[in-house]
């Protein structure tokens, strides 16, 4: 069995570089899981998959099995303080359990949490339509 998979943080710039790299394909080389719910319609990172945290946590084994062949998986929420890290940690725990039980073969996957979440990412890259889409800027000036 491979070593235990533990989520680590990824900076906005590194994720932006992946998205802009023509040799990296979203949902093949990496996947971005946006676990926001009510605030998702106010903007998102390009190529992300929105799965609200409650739905994700209720079906975690399904998502582990579905994403197991993607080498890099990035989780985020609005600020990546609660929902994003919780989903990343539960994903890693479930993946490790399935590997240990022999229910899935040895894989090479890294699990990340986007530091600062969508708020930080859109603050840096909101003017780049290849990185941020559907942005309603007024919402993010005072979202909570």
MDTraj code that builds the backbone (N, CA, C; nanometers):
import mdtraj as md
import numpy as np

residues = "UNK UNK UNK UNK UNK UNK UNK UNK UNK UNK UNK UNK UNK UNK UNK UNK UNK UNK UNK UNK UNK UNK UNK UNK UNK UNK UNK UNK UNK UNK UNK UNK UNK UNK UNK UNK UNK UNK UNK UNK UNK UNK UNK UNK UNK UNK UNK UNK UNK UNK UNK UNK UNK UNK UNK UNK UNK UNK UNK UNK UNK UNK UNK UNK UNK UNK UNK UNK UNK UNK UNK UNK UNK UNK UNK UNK UNK UNK UNK UNK UNK UNK UNK UNK UNK UNK UNK UNK UNK UNK UNK UNK UNK UNK UNK UNK UNK UNK UNK UNK UNK UNK UNK UNK UNK UNK UNK UNK UNK UNK UNK UNK UNK UNK UNK UNK UNK UNK UNK UNK UNK UNK UNK UNK UNK UNK UNK UNK UNK UNK UNK UNK UNK UNK UNK UNK UNK UNK UNK UNK UNK UNK UNK UNK".split()
xyz = np.array([
    [0.0836, -0.1189, 0.0000],
    [0.0000, 0.0000, 0.0000],
    [0.0873, 0.1242, 0.0000],
    [0.0397, 0.2290, -0.0659],
    [0.1127, 0.3551, -0.0696],
    [0.1069, 0.4209, 0.0680],
    [0.1796, 0.5298, 0.0815],
    [0.1780, 0.6011, 0.2090],
    [0.0416, 0.6652, 0.2319],
    [0.0165, 0.7013, 0.3543],
    [-0.1106, 0.7635, 0.3912],
    [-0.1249, 0.8965, 0.3174],
    [-0.2417, 0.9206, 0.2625],
    [-0.2697, 1.0445, 0.1896],
    [-0.3255, 1.1461, 0.2885],
    [-0.2575, 1.2609, 0.2958],
    [-0.2965, 1.3688, 0.3862],
    [-0.3110, 1.4959, 0.3036],
    [-0.4220, 1.5686, 0.3193],
    [-0.4388, 1.6933, 0.2437],
    [-0.3328, 1.7970, 0.2801],
    [-0.2885, 1.8709, 0.1798],
    [-0.1965, 1.9823, 0.2000],
    [-0.2563, 2.1054, 0.1327],
    [-0.2060, 2.2211, 0.1696],
    [-0.2571, 2.3444, 0.1101],
    [-0.1876, 2.3742, -0.0217],
    [-0.2644, 2.4328, -0.1127],
    [-0.2124, 2.4801, -0.2407],
    [-0.2430, 2.6293, -0.2484],
    [-0.1498, 2.7049, -0.3002],
    [-0.1676, 2.8489, -0.3155],
    [-0.2445, 2.8794, -0.4440],
    [-0.3104, 2.9932, -0.4466],
    [-0.3887, 3.0347, -0.5629],
    [-0.3043, 3.0367, -0.6902],
    [-0.1816, 3.0845, -0.6818],
    [-0.0975, 3.0939, -0.8011],
    [-0.0693, 2.9562, -0.8615],
    [-0.0411, 2.8576, -0.7776],
    [-0.0134, 2.7240, -0.8309],
    [-0.1362, 2.6665, -0.9017],
    [-0.2541, 2.6860, -0.8410],
    [-0.3764, 2.6383, -0.9047],
    [-0.4015, 2.7131, -1.0359],
    [-0.3812, 2.8433, -1.0352],
    [-0.3985, 2.9224, -1.1579],
    [-0.3039, 2.8720, -1.2678],
    [-0.1817, 2.8386, -1.2293],
    [-0.0855, 2.7863, -1.3276],
    [-0.1350, 2.6553, -1.3885],
    [-0.1940, 2.5677, -1.3070],
    [-0.2487, 2.4422, -1.3604],
    [-0.3590, 2.4711, -1.4617],
    [-0.4502, 2.5608, -1.4238],
    [-0.5651, 2.5917, -1.5103],
    [-0.5182, 2.6495, -1.6439],
    [-0.4165, 2.7341, -1.6397],
    [-0.3682, 2.8006, -1.7609],
    [-0.2706, 2.7159, -1.8426],
    [-0.2213, 2.6070, -1.7860],
    [-0.1258, 2.5209, -1.8542],
    [-0.1972, 2.4394, -1.9624],
    [-0.1635, 2.4603, -2.0901],
    [-0.2319, 2.3870, -2.1973],
    [-0.2057, 2.2360, -2.1941],
    [-0.1035, 2.1932, -2.1200],
    [-0.0723, 2.0504, -2.1104],
    [-0.1467, 1.9817, -1.9964],
    [-0.2166, 2.0595, -1.9146],
    [-0.2945, 2.0014, -1.8045],
    [-0.4426, 2.0156, -1.8368],
    [-0.5159, 1.9078, -1.8239],
    [-0.6582, 1.9078, -1.8558],
    [-0.7413, 1.8928, -1.7286],
    [-0.8372, 1.9853, -1.7141],
    [-0.9292, 1.9788, -1.6007],
    [-1.0084, 1.8492, -1.6061],
    [-1.0299, 1.7895, -1.4888],
    [-1.1046, 1.6652, -1.4694],
    [-1.0341, 1.5422, -1.5264],
    [-0.9082, 1.5614, -1.5691],
    [-0.8243, 1.4487, -1.6104],
    [-0.6941, 1.4507, -1.5309],
    [-0.6240, 1.5649, -1.5349],
    [-0.4981, 1.5797, -1.4613],
    [-0.5209, 1.6368, -1.3212],
    [-0.6285, 1.7091, -1.3062],
    [-0.6663, 1.7673, -1.1775],
    [-0.8163, 1.7905, -1.1779],
    [-0.8732, 1.7990, -1.0584],
    [-1.0138, 1.8370, -1.0460],
    [-1.0266, 1.9327, -0.9287],
    [-1.1080, 2.0340, -0.9486],
    [-1.1343, 2.1326, -0.8444],
    [-1.2763, 2.1085, -0.7956],
    [-1.2898, 2.0734, -0.6684],
    [-1.4206, 2.0500, -0.6083],
    [-1.4572, 2.1708, -0.5234],
    [-1.5580, 2.2434, -0.5665],
    [-1.6087, 2.3611, -0.4963],
    [-1.7257, 2.3147, -0.4101],
    [-1.7083, 2.3155, -0.2788],
    [-1.8106, 2.2614, -0.1891],
    [-1.9039, 2.3696, -0.1326],
    [-1.9056, 2.4861, -0.1970],
    [-1.9974, 2.5920, -0.1539],
    [-2.1401, 2.5571, -0.1943],
    [-2.2357, 2.6214, -0.1274],
    [-2.3752, 2.6007, -0.1633],
    [-2.4376, 2.7328, -0.2075],
    [-2.4932, 2.8098, -0.1168],
    [-2.5681, 2.9309, -0.1524],
    [-2.4863, 3.0385, -0.2237],
    [-2.3569, 3.0448, -0.2011],
    [-2.2766, 3.1500, -0.2627],
    [-2.2119, 3.1082, -0.3956],
    [-2.2289, 2.9844, -0.4368],
    [-2.1717, 2.9390, -0.5636],
    [-2.2208, 3.0202, -0.6844],
    [-2.3492, 3.0565, -0.6924],
    [-2.3958, 3.1295, -0.8110],
    [-2.3332, 3.2684, -0.8302],
    [-2.2570, 3.3152, -0.7332],
    [-2.2001, 3.4494, -0.7406],
    [-2.0581, 3.4502, -0.7957],
    [-2.0155, 3.3380, -0.8505],
    [-1.8840, 3.3292, -0.9129],
    [-1.8173, 3.1979, -0.8792],
    [-1.7303, 3.1540, -0.9695],
    [-1.6598, 3.0282, -0.9467],
    [-1.5289, 3.0244, -1.0227],
    [-1.4442, 2.9302, -0.9836],
    [-1.3190, 2.9056, -1.0535],
    [-1.3532, 2.8251, -1.1792],
    [-1.2953, 2.8637, -1.2905],
    [-1.3211, 2.7939, -1.4164],
    [-1.2888, 2.6447, -1.4037],
    [-1.3709, 2.5651, -1.4641],
    [-1.3563, 2.4186, -1.4716],
    [-1.3818, 2.3459, -1.3399],
    [-1.4325, 2.4165, -1.2387],
    [-1.4574, 2.3483, -1.1112],
    [-1.5847, 2.2641, -1.1204],
    [-1.5983, 2.1742, -1.0260],
    [-1.7195, 2.0933, -1.0116],
    [-1.7815, 2.1347, -0.8787],
    [-1.9035, 2.1862, -0.8827],
    [-1.9714, 2.2273, -0.7597],
    [-2.0489, 2.1100, -0.7009],
    [-2.0094, 2.0715, -0.5809],
    [-2.0806, 1.9690, -0.5045],
    [-2.0945, 2.0258, -0.3635],
    [-2.2113, 2.0784, -0.3271],
    [-2.2268, 2.1349, -0.1930],
    [-2.1794, 2.0372, -0.0852],
    [-2.1191, 2.0910, 0.0196],
    [-2.0542, 2.0074, 0.1216],
    [-2.1459, 1.9006, 0.1802],
    [-2.2711, 1.9325, 0.2057],
    [-2.3621, 1.8341, 0.2650],
    [-2.3812, 1.7157, 0.1693],
    [-2.4018, 1.7453, 0.0420],
    [-2.4167, 1.6383, -0.0577],
    [-2.2875, 1.5581, -0.0692],
    [-2.1753, 1.6280, -0.0702],
    [-2.0467, 1.5607, -0.0823],
    [-2.0234, 1.4656, 0.0354],
    [-2.0433, 1.5152, 0.1565],
    [-2.0176, 1.4344, 0.2759],
    [-2.1135, 1.3166, 0.2876],
    [-2.2357, 1.3328, 0.2373],
    [-2.3333, 1.2234, 0.2405],
    [-2.3007, 1.1115, 0.1412],
    [-2.2204, 1.1432, 0.0394],
    [-2.1897, 1.0467, -0.0670],
    [-2.0396, 1.0333, -0.0887],
    [-1.9621, 1.0486, 0.0162],
    [-1.8168, 1.0601, 0.0019],
    [-1.7523, 0.9404, -0.0683],
    [-1.7952, 0.8203, -0.0355],
    [-1.7341, 0.7033, -0.0980],
    [-1.7574, 0.7047, -0.2493],
    [-1.8751, 0.7458, -0.2912],
    [-1.9061, 0.7582, -0.4347],
    [-1.8060, 0.8519, -0.5030],
    [-1.7792, 0.9675, -0.4404],
    [-1.6884, 1.0651, -0.5018],
    [-1.5432, 1.0169, -0.4999],
    [-1.5037, 0.9449, -0.3960],
    [-1.3685, 0.8879, -0.3928],
    [-1.3519, 0.7905, -0.5095],
    [-1.4487, 0.7037, -0.5272],
    [-1.4406, 0.6062, -0.6361],
    [-1.4436, 0.6745, -0.7730],
    [-1.5215, 0.7797, -0.7840],
    [-1.5338, 0.8511, -0.9113],
    [-1.4063, 0.9298, -0.9466],
    [-1.3362, 0.9805, -0.8458],
    [-1.2199, 1.0677, -0.8684],
    [-1.0854, 0.9988, -0.8495],
    [-1.0847, 0.8719, -0.8165],
    [-0.9612, 0.8041, -0.7765],
    [-0.8503, 0.8051, -0.8819],
    [-0.8837, 0.8179, -1.0075],
    [-0.7824, 0.8156, -1.1138],
    [-0.7288, 0.9556, -1.1489],
    [-0.7825, 1.0572, -1.0868],
    [-0.7365, 1.1942, -1.1136],
    [-0.6207, 1.2238, -1.0172],
    [-0.5015, 1.2551, -1.0694],
    [-0.3829, 1.2669, -0.9828],
    [-0.3886, 1.3781, -0.8772],
    [-0.4619, 1.4860, -0.9061],
    [-0.4652, 1.5991, -0.8129],
    [-0.6100, 1.6414, -0.7915],
    [-0.6493, 1.6511, -0.6656],
    [-0.7850, 1.6932, -0.6330],
    [-0.7755, 1.8098, -0.5352],
    [-0.8433, 1.9188, -0.5696],
    [-0.8380, 2.0416, -0.4904],
    [-0.9772, 2.0725, -0.4369],
    [-0.9856, 2.0945, -0.3066],
    [-1.1115, 2.1314, -0.2422],
    [-1.1059, 2.2770, -0.2000],
    [-1.2222, 2.3426, -0.2108],
    [-1.2305, 2.4785, -0.1572],
    [-1.3754, 2.5146, -0.1290],
    [-1.3909, 2.6134, -0.0434],
    [-1.5208, 2.6751, -0.0184],
    [-1.4966, 2.8261, -0.0296],
    [-1.5741, 2.9065, 0.0382],
    [-1.5576, 3.0511, 0.0258],
    [-1.4192, 3.0961, 0.0741],
    [-1.3806, 3.0530, 0.1945],
    [-1.2517, 3.0939, 0.2498],
    [-1.1609, 2.9753, 0.2837],
    [-1.2083, 2.8552, 0.2600],
    [-1.1354, 2.7319, 0.2917],
    [-1.0937, 2.7272, 0.4390],
    [-1.1904, 2.7616, 0.5238],
    [-1.1662, 2.7542, 0.6680],
    [-1.2434, 2.6390, 0.7324],
    [-1.3610, 2.6025, 0.6781],
    [-1.4407, 2.4967, 0.7397],
    [-1.4800, 2.3903, 0.6362],
    [-1.5693, 2.4251, 0.5450],
    [-1.6231, 2.3252, 0.4520],
    [-1.5171, 2.2613, 0.3631],
    [-1.4328, 2.3418, 0.3024],
    [-1.3290, 2.2887, 0.2132],
    [-1.2342, 2.1937, 0.2854],
    [-1.1732, 2.2380, 0.3978],
    [-1.0842, 2.1475, 0.4706],
    [-1.1559, 2.0227, 0.5235],
    [-1.2796, 2.0376, 0.5702],
    [-1.3533, 1.9217, 0.6218],
    [-1.3741, 1.8188, 0.5108],
    [-1.4159, 1.8641, 0.3933],
    [-1.4381, 1.7713, 0.2816],
    [-1.3065, 1.7082, 0.2356],
    [-1.1992, 1.7861, 0.2308],
    [-1.0686, 1.7318, 0.1907],
    [-1.0225, 1.6254, 0.2892],
    [-1.0375, 1.6528, 0.4178],
    [-0.9950, 1.5565, 0.5197],
    [-1.0787, 1.4293, 0.5160],
    [-1.2100, 1.4442, 0.5014],
    [-1.2971, 1.3260, 0.4938],
    [-1.2696, 1.2458, 0.3667],
    [-1.2416, 1.3159, 0.2570],
    [-1.2071, 1.2485, 0.1324],
    [-1.0810, 1.1633, 0.1544],
    [-0.9776, 1.2246, 0.2121],
    [-0.8514, 1.1541, 0.2356],
    [-0.8709, 1.0361, 0.3306],
    [-0.9482, 1.0547, 0.4376],
    [-0.9741, 0.9449, 0.5313],
    [-1.0447, 0.8277, 0.4616],
    [-1.1443, 0.8602, 0.3805],
    [-1.2188, 0.7562, 0.3092],
    [-1.1293, 0.6871, 0.2072],
    [-1.0513, 0.7646, 0.1346],
    [-0.9581, 0.7072, 0.0374],
    [-0.8588, 0.6141, 0.1068],
    [-0.8014, 0.6583, 0.2174],
    [-0.7065, 0.5748, 0.2915],
    [-0.7725, 0.4466, 0.3416],
    [-0.8963, 0.4566, 0.3897],
    [-0.9688, 0.3379, 0.4378],
    [-0.9938, 0.2385, 0.3253],
    [-1.0349, 0.2878, 0.2104],
    [-1.0606, 0.2001, 0.0959],
    [-0.9322, 0.1345, 0.0456],
    [-0.8221, 0.2094, 0.0487],
    [-0.6926, 0.1530, 0.0095],
    [-0.6502, 0.0444, 0.1075],
    [-0.6615, 0.0746, 0.2373],
    [-0.6219, -0.0203, 0.3414],
    [-0.7051, -0.1484, 0.3351],
    [-0.8330, -0.1343, 0.3052],
    [-0.9222, -0.2501, 0.2978],
    [-0.9057, -0.3279, 0.1669],
    [-0.8268, -0.2728, 0.0745],
    [-0.8072, -0.3390, -0.0534],
    [-0.9262, -0.3248, -0.1469],
    [-1.0165, -0.2320, -0.1160],
    [-1.1346, -0.2127, -0.2009],
    [-1.1034, -0.1339, -0.3275],
    [-0.9933, -0.0601, -0.3241],
    [-0.9431, 0.0034, -0.4466],
    [-0.7929, -0.0228, -0.4529],
    [-0.7417, -0.0260, -0.5759],
    [-0.6001, -0.0533, -0.5966],
    [-0.5174, 0.0679, -0.5559],
    [-0.3895, 0.0441, -0.5407],
    [-0.2961, 0.1501, -0.5043],
    [-0.3042, 0.2625, -0.6079],
    [-0.3148, 0.3833, -0.5617],
    [-0.3240, 0.4974, -0.6532],
    [-0.2222, 0.6029, -0.6140],
    [-0.1979, 0.6935, -0.7056],
    [-0.1068, 0.8048, -0.6795],
    [-0.1889, 0.9329, -0.6923],
    [-0.2412, 0.9792, -0.5814],
    [-0.3254, 1.0983, -0.5826],
    [-0.2833, 1.1921, -0.4706],
    [-0.2849, 1.3203, -0.5005],
    [-0.2571, 1.4213, -0.3995],
    [-0.3865, 1.4989, -0.3739],
    [-0.4137, 1.5274, -0.2471],
    [-0.5344, 1.5981, -0.2066],
    [-0.4930, 1.7343, -0.1529],
    [-0.5568, 1.8387, -0.2055],
    [-0.5209, 1.9750, -0.1689],
    [-0.6419, 2.0532, -0.1169],
    [-0.6107, 2.1567, -0.0415],
    [-0.7088, 2.2564, 0.0034],
    [-0.6580, 2.3900, -0.0500],
    [-0.7434, 2.4626, -0.1199],
    [-0.7040, 2.5927, -0.1744],
    [-0.6959, 2.6958, -0.0619],
    [-0.5759, 2.7440, -0.0354],
    [-0.5571, 2.8419, 0.0713],
    [-0.6339, 2.9711, 0.0394],
    [-0.7166, 3.0137, 0.1335],
    [-0.7943, 3.1361, 0.1160],
    [-0.9236, 3.1167, 0.0395],
    [-0.9441, 2.9979, -0.0157],
    [-1.0682, 2.9657, -0.0844],
    [-1.0985, 3.0541, -0.2040],
    [-1.2263, 3.0543, -0.2409],
    [-1.2679, 3.1314, -0.3582],
    [-1.2499, 3.2809, -0.3367],
    [-1.2716, 3.3290, -0.2147],
    [-1.2586, 3.4737, -0.1909],
    [-1.1187, 3.5220, -0.2266],
    [-1.0182, 3.4503, -0.1843],
    [-0.8809, 3.4889, -0.2157],
    [-0.8528, 3.4734, -0.3649],
    [-0.8936, 3.3604, -0.4221],
    [-0.8680, 3.3336, -0.5638],
    [-0.9315, 3.4406, -0.6518],
    [-1.0593, 3.4705, -0.6276],
    [-1.1257, 3.5702, -0.7133],
    [-1.0701, 3.7099, -0.6889],
    [-1.0237, 3.7361, -0.5681],
    [-0.9646, 3.8671, -0.5394],
    [-0.8388, 3.8900, -0.6232],
    [-0.7633, 3.7834, -0.6447],
    [-0.6397, 3.7917, -0.7237],
    [-0.6681, 3.7853, -0.8740],
    [-0.7605, 3.6970, -0.9156],
    [-0.7766, 3.6649, -1.0577],
    [-0.9108, 3.7047, -1.1197],
    [-0.9884, 3.7885, -1.0530],
    [-1.1234, 3.8211, -1.1028],
    [-1.1248, 3.8839, -1.2420],
    [-1.0155, 3.9436, -1.2840],
    [-1.0134, 4.0055, -1.4168],
    [-0.9724, 3.9077, -1.5271],
    [-0.9411, 3.7844, -1.4910],
    [-0.9001, 3.6862, -1.5914],
    [-1.0136, 3.5871, -1.6158],
    [-1.0826, 3.5988, -1.7309],
    [-1.1961, 3.5100, -1.7597],
    [-1.1566, 3.3639, -1.7820],
    [-1.0272, 3.3349, -1.7919],
    [-0.9810, 3.1964, -1.8017],
    [-0.9657, 3.1315, -1.6646],
    [-0.9796, 3.2126, -1.5587],
    [-0.9635, 3.1626, -1.4227],
    [-1.0893, 3.1760, -1.3378],
    [-1.1625, 3.2852, -1.3570],
    [-1.2839, 3.3106, -1.2775],
    [-1.3989, 3.3412, -1.3728],
    [-1.5137, 3.2790, -1.3457],
    [-1.6309, 3.3027, -1.4301],
    [-1.7548, 3.3277, -1.3446],
    [-1.8557, 3.3849, -1.4070],
    [-1.9862, 3.4106, -1.3447],
    [-1.9775, 3.5001, -1.2213],
    [-1.8765, 3.5838, -1.2147],
    [-1.8529, 3.6644, -1.0948],
    [-1.9518, 3.7802, -1.0822],
    [-2.0142, 3.7893, -0.9673],
    [-2.0971, 3.9041, -0.9294],
    [-2.0155, 3.9771, -0.8222],
    [-1.9354, 4.0732, -0.8656],
    [-1.8390, 4.1378, -0.7757],
    [-1.9028, 4.2019, -0.6539],
    [-2.0183, 4.2637, -0.6696],
    [-2.0833, 4.3308, -0.5559],
    [-2.1075, 4.2349, -0.4397],
    [-2.1390, 4.1105, -0.4702],
    [-2.1645, 4.0126, -0.3645],
    [-2.0384, 3.9935, -0.2793],
    [-1.9231, 3.9858, -0.3431],
    [-1.7998, 3.9539, -0.2720],
    [-1.7410, 4.0709, -0.1961],
    [-1.7962, 4.1918, -0.2158],
    [-1.7498, 4.3071, -0.1372],
    [-1.7924, 4.2940, 0.0082],
    [-1.9078, 4.2295, 0.0306],
    [-1.9590, 4.2101, 0.1670],
    [-2.0504, 4.0876, 0.1682],
    [-1.9924, 3.9659, 0.1526],
    [-2.0738, 3.8468, 0.1362],
    [-2.1454, 3.7967, 0.2597],
    [-2.0976, 3.8321, 0.3781],
    [-2.1589, 3.7728, 0.4980],
    [-2.2050, 3.8771, 0.5952],
])
top = md.Topology()
chain = top.add_chain()
for i, resn in enumerate(residues, 1):
    res = top.add_residue(resn, chain, resSeq=i)
    for name in ("N", "CA", "C"):
        top.add_atom(name, md.element.get_by_symbol(name[0]), res)
traj = md.Trajectory(xyz[None], top)
